[in-house]
């Protein structure tokens, strides 16, 4: 592989710089989550659940045809997976008293 500084593809160089920035900000968010207390993590998790519930209610209030059962099931599955990922990431970010619930 060629060095990114000597690369003739500008898109590759931009993508590499973008990934550097993404890794930096992910580290910053993880550091912030580590500094939160257990109560703050639980409040954040409650706010996250509230946002997911608002998404579900807003989709249910549409006047359009909801579509097939398969689409409804896949949408519900995606929401559950997003919740599980967010809850696991929030509670497992540090050595808090709830971190063992999502440990490996």
N, C-alpha and C positions, 0 to 999 in steps of 0.2 A: 504494500500500500504506500502511496505517496504521502509525503508530509503535507499537512493541511496548509502550511505557508507556501509550499511550492505547487499546490494543486491548481490545475487550470480550470477546475469547475467551481465557479463562484457560489453555486447553490450548496455544494458540500461544505464550503468554508462557513457560509451563513448558518447552515444546520448545525455544524460543530459548535459555533459560538452560541447558538440558541440552546443547545444541550448543556453547555457550561453554565449558562444563566439559570436554566431550569434546575440543575443540580444544586446551585447555590441557594436558590429560593426554597427548594425543598428542605435543605439543611436548616434554613432559617425558621421555617414553619415547624420542623421537628424540634428545634431548640425551644421555640415558644411553647409547644405542647408539653415539653418536659418540665417547663417552669410552672405550669398550671397546677393548682391543687386538685384534689379529687372532687371537691364540690364544684369547682369551676368546670372540670371535665364533664360532670354529670349535667350541669346547666347547659353547656354547649351541646351535649348529646340530646337534651330535651328540645333545644331550639332546632337542631337538625331534624328531629322527628316531626316537629311542627311544620317545618318547610315541606317535608315529604307529604305530610297529611294535606297541606294546602294544595300541593300539586295534584294529589288524588282527587280532592273535592273539585278543583277547577276543571279537571278533565271530565268529571261526572256531570257537571252543570252545563256542558255544551248541548246545544240543540241538534247537533249533527248525529247521524247514525254512528254508533260506536264501532261498527265493523264486526269482524268475525270474532268468535270466542278465542281463537288462536292468537289474534293480535292483542286482545284484552289480557290473556294469560301472560304473554311475553312482556307486555308493559308492566304488569304487576310483579313479574319475576325480576325485571330490571330494577324496579324500585326497591324490592327486598334486598337485592344484591348491593345496591348503592348504600342502603342503610347498614347492612352488615359490614361492608368495607369501612364506612365512616365510623361506626361504633368501635370496630376492632382497632382501627388506626388511632382513634382518640384515647381509648382506654389502655392500649398496649404501648403508648408512646413513652411511658416512663416506668419507674418502679413503684407506682402507686398501689394502694391496697386492692384495687380491682384489676390490676394487670394480669393476675394469674387466671382470670376467667377466659382470656383470649390468648394465653400462652401456648407454646408448642409442646 
